[in-house]
């Protein structure tokens, strides 16, 4: 009887397969992280458009005294869990996750909302959207106001002076 070969993989063959898998993972993981940041940035822009639309609707509702309201005092005023009936501080125009995005990130972004008041009426607002962790959850910061033009900045909080997207 001659020698018979055992069936299976040698240690070298297994090491080569593991090395190939590690090389593929090293290439794929950074691309996935970039894709996630791009998705978060797109979600932030879409959320800002939604907030601007909600602000326009809030201003148009007029509530009980149309000369005194204007835009909302807080981002929270645009959301609610109970909408029977909508009120000035519970307008039911945004889902609660987005209405609370000033304190809890939504898709990796935190929002800062500031009304601009003149003669007791909110005539404008500033809305910033910044990555909760720049370079990880997103790279760009965004800004918009009542004009609805969304502007971006790659390294700092965005302002009205930044270029539109």
C-alpha positions as CSV (number, residue, x, y, z in Angstrom):
1,X,0.0,0.0,0.0
2,X,1.2,3.5,-0.8
3,X,0.9,6.6,1.2
4,X,-2.5,8.2,1.0
5,X,-3.1,12.0,1.4
6,X,-5.4,13.3,4.0
7,X,-8.2,15.5,2.7
8,X,-8.5,19.0,4.0
9,X,-6.6,22.3,3.9
10,X,-3.1,22.9,5.0
11,X,-2.2,25.5,7.5
12,X,-0.6,27.7,4.8
13,X,-3.8,27.6,2.7
14,X,-5.9,28.6,5.7
15,X,-3.6,31.5,6.5
16,X,-3.7,32.7,2.9
17,X,-7.5,32.7,3.0
18,X,-7.6,34.6,6.3
19,X,-5.1,37.2,5.0
20,X,-7.3,37.7,1.9
21,X,-10.4,38.2,4.0
22,X,-8.5,40.7,6.2
23,X,-7.4,42.7,3.2
24,X,-10.9,42.8,1.8
25,X,-12.2,44.0,5.3
26,X,-9.5,46.7,5.5
27,X,-10.7,48.1,2.2
28,X,-14.4,47.8,2.9
29,X,-14.7,49.1,6.4
30,X,-13.6,52.7,5.7
31,X,-15.9,52.8,2.7
32,X,-18.8,51.8,4.9
33,X,-18.0,54.5,7.4
34,X,-17.9,57.1,4.7
35,X,-21.2,55.8,3.3
36,X,-22.8,56.0,6.8
37,X,-21.5,59.6,7.2
38,X,-22.9,60.5,3.8
39,X,-26.3,59.0,4.7
40,X,-26.3,60.9,8.0
41,X,-25.6,64.1,6.2
42,X,-28.4,63.5,3.7
43,X,-30.8,62.7,6.6
44,X,-29.7,66.0,8.3
45,X,-30.5,68.0,5.2
46,X,-33.8,66.3,4.8
47,X,-34.7,66.9,8.5
48,X,-33.8,70.6,8.1
49,X,-36.2,70.9,5.1
50,X,-38.9,69.2,7.2
51,X,-38.3,71.6,10.1
52,X,-38.5,74.7,7.7
53,X,-41.8,73.3,6.3
54,X,-43.1,72.8,9.8
55,X,-42.1,76.4,10.8
56,X,-43.9,77.8,7.8
57,X,-47.0,75.8,8.7
58,X,-46.7,76.9,12.3
59,X,-46.4,80.6,11.3
60,X,-49.4,80.2,8.9
61,X,-51.7,78.7,11.6
62,X,-51.7,82.0,13.5
63,X,-53.0,80.3,16.6
64,X,-55.1,82.7,18.8
65,X,-53.2,85.9,18.2
66,X,-51.6,86.0,14.7
67,X,-49.7,89.2,15.4
68,X,-47.9,87.7,18.4
69,X,-46.6,84.3,17.4
70,X,-44.7,84.0,14.1
71,X,-42.3,81.1,14.2
72,X,-42.0,78.7,17.2
73,X,-40.2,79.6,20.4
74,X,-38.6,76.1,20.6
75,X,-38.1,73.1,18.2
76,X,-40.1,71.2,20.8
77,X,-43.2,73.4,20.1
78,X,-43.4,71.8,16.7
79,X,-43.8,68.2,17.9
80,X,-46.1,66.4,20.3
81,X,-47.3,63.0,21.3
82,X,-50.9,64.2,21.8
83,X,-52.6,66.2,19.1
84,X,-56.1,66.8,20.4
85,X,-56.1,69.7,19.6
86,X,-52.7,71.2,18.5
87,X,-51.6,74.1,20.6
88,X,-48.9,76.8,20.4
89,X,-46.5,74.6,22.4
90,X,-47.6,71.3,21.0
91,X,-48.3,71.9,17.3
92,X,-48.0,68.3,16.0
93,X,-46.1,69.3,12.9
94,X,-43.0,67.2,13.6
95,X,-42.5,63.7,14.9
96,X,-41.2,63.6,18.4
97,X,-37.7,62.3,17.5
98,X,-37.0,65.3,15.3
99,X,-38.7,67.7,17.8
100,X,-36.3,66.4,20.5
101,X,-33.2,66.5,18.2
102,X,-31.8,69.5,20.2
103,X,-31.1,67.1,23.1
104,X,-30.8,63.6,21.5
105,X,-29.1,63.1,18.2
106,X,-31.2,62.1,15.2
107,X,-29.2,60.1,12.6
108,X,-25.9,61.3,14.2
109,X,-26.8,65.0,14.2
110,X,-27.8,67.5,16.9
111,X,-29.9,70.5,16.1
112,X,-29.8,74.0,17.6
113,X,-32.8,76.3,17.1
114,X,-32.9,80.0,17.9
115,X,-35.9,82.3,17.1
116,X,-35.3,85.9,16.0
117,X,-37.8,88.1,17.9
118,X,-38.9,91.6,16.9
119,X,-41.7,93.5,18.8
120,X,-42.7,90.3,20.6
121,X,-43.1,88.2,17.4
122,X,-40.7,85.6,16.1
123,X,-40.0,87.0,12.6
124,X,-37.1,84.6,11.7
125,X,-35.2,81.7,13.1
126,X,-31.7,80.1,12.8
127,X,-31.4,76.3,12.7
128,X,-28.0,74.6,12.9
129,X,-27.4,70.9,12.4
130,X,-24.0,69.6,13.6
131,X,-22.6,66.1,13.8
132,X,-22.7,64.6,17.2
133,X,-19.2,63.3,16.6
134,X,-17.5,65.2,13.7
135,X,-15.6,62.7,11.5
136,X,-17.6,59.8,12.8
137,X,-21.3,60.5,12.6
138,X,-20.9,63.2,9.9
139,X,-18.4,65.7,8.6
140,X,-20.4,68.8,7.5
141,X,-22.5,71.1,9.6
142,X,-25.6,72.8,8.2
143,X,-27.5,76.0,8.7
144,X,-30.8,77.4,7.5
145,X,-33.3,80.1,8.4
146,X,-36.7,81.2,7.3
147,X,-35.5,81.5,3.7
148,X,-35.1,77.7,3.5
149,X,-31.6,78.0,1.9
150,X,-29.4,75.3,3.5
151,X,-25.8,76.2,3.9
152,X,-22.8,73.9,4.9
153,X,-19.4,74.1,6.5
154,X,-17.0,71.2,6.6
155,X,-15.0,72.1,9.8
156,X,-17.2,74.4,12.0
157,X,-20.8,75.2,12.8
158,X,-22.3,76.6,9.7
159,X,-23.6,80.2,9.4
160,X,-25.6,82.4,7.0
161,X,-22.3,83.4,5.4
162,X,-21.5,79.8,4.3
163,X,-22.2,78.7,0.7
164,X,-25.5,77.0,0.0
165,X,-25.5,73.3,-0.8
